Amino acid sequence: MKKFNFIFVGILMLICTMFLSSCNWFKKSEKPDEPQGGYDRETLKAEFLAEANKVVVNDATVVFQDASGKASVTVAKNPSNVVNLYASFTTLWYEAGGTVSGLIGGASSVSLYEEQIGRDITNDPGVSVLATSSSGSKWSTETIIASNPGLIICSTAMSGYATIGDPAETVGIPVIAVSYDDFSDYLKWFKVFCNLSGHPELWETVALDALDEVIDILMQIPLENNPLIFSMFSGSTSLQANLSGTVVGAIAKQLRATNIADSWQNTDSASRLPINLEYVFAADPELILVQCHEEDDKVTALVDELYGENPIWNNLSAVKNGKVYYLPKTLFHNKPNKKFAEAYRIMAQILYPEIELSE
C-alpha cells in the first residue's frame, strides 16, 4: 500500500510539474519580444524612425517606398493641385504644411477636419469635394482626373489605390499609395509630406516633438506586473479581436501589456480575428479595451446587444470588475497624428492606474 501511495504521489507531482511547465511556457510565449531590461531611449528612437530614415530627400524630389508594391516612388517637391482621397491622410497633409484642391467630403470626414485641422476645409476657397466616401467603388475616376491634380494621395484601404492608381498614372498624374497603421508609419509619412509640401522645418517641431513625448511615456512603464488584456474592434454591427498589428494592439504591446489574442491561431496573418469567447474566458484578461468605430454610446449598446446576456462574457473578471474601457474614437480609431502621445498616455493610465506619469 505504501509503495502504491509513493507511486501515486510521484505521478501526481510529475503531472503538476508538467502543468506548471506548460503554464510557464505559455506565459513566455505570450511575450516573445519582451525586452530583458528596461527600454533604452536611443534604441526606441531608432526603432520608431527606421522607416522614416529610409526616406531620401533631394533638392527637388522625395524618394520613398509607398504601399503600391513598387520598389520606390519619386515625387517632385511643391506639387500643385494636390488631391487627397482619404480624410485621415488629408489631416496629416495639412499638419505637415500642405493644402489640397480636392478631397473627400461627407459628415465623418468633415468632423475629422474640424477636429484635427480646426475647420471644415471643404468650405475653403479653391477646394472641391470629389467624393463623399473613402470607398473607391463610389468614386468617379473621370471627375477626379478632370480636376487636374498635380498629385493624388490615397489609401490602399477600401479599394482606393486599386480604383484611382492606374487611371491617374496612365495620364501622367503621380499617385502616392499610403498604408498607415502605427506611430512609426506616422513618422515616415510626416517626413514625406512635410518635405513635399515645402515645410521641412516641421519635421523637428512637430514629428520629432511627438516622438520625444511618446518615448518619455514608454520610459516610465514598469517591467513587472504588466497586465493581461483583450482588445476588441467595434464595427457597425460586429466585434473582432485586435492583434498587435493594429494601432491599438501596437500601443498596448509597446506599453508591455500582453494581448491574449496574439496567441490565437492566425493562418492568414490578419490584423484582426473573429472572437471566440471560450478562448477569452480561458485566458481571463484583467482588462478589456474596446476600439470604437462610432461614438461610445453606440458601441456600448452594440457590446450589450451581442454579449449582454452571455454568461461567459458576464463571468469574465474584467467585466465583473468594471474594467472594460471604451477608447476614444478620435485617438484610437481615427489616425491621431501629432496626438499619438496623448493616445499612449491615455492607454498607459488605463493599464497602470497605480503609476503617475510625469509630463
Secondary structure, DSSP 8 states (H G I E B T S, - for coil): -HHHHHHHHHHHHHHHHHHHHHHHHHHHHH-TT--SS---HHHHHHHHTTTGGG-EE-SSEEEE--SSS-S-EEEESS-SSEEE-SHHHHHHHHHTT---SEEE-SHHHHHHHHHHTSS-GGGSTT-EEEES-S-GGG--HHHHHHT--SEEEEESGGGHHHHHHHHHHHTT--EEEE---SHHHHHHHHHHHHHHTT-TTHIIIIIHHHHHHHHHHHTTS-SSS--EEEEEEE-SS-EEEE-TTSHHHHHHHHTT-EEGGGGS--TT--SEE---HHHHHHH--SEEEEEESS-HHHHHHHHHHHHTT-HHHHTSHHHHTT-EEEE-HHHHTS--GGGHHHHHHHHHHHH-TTS----
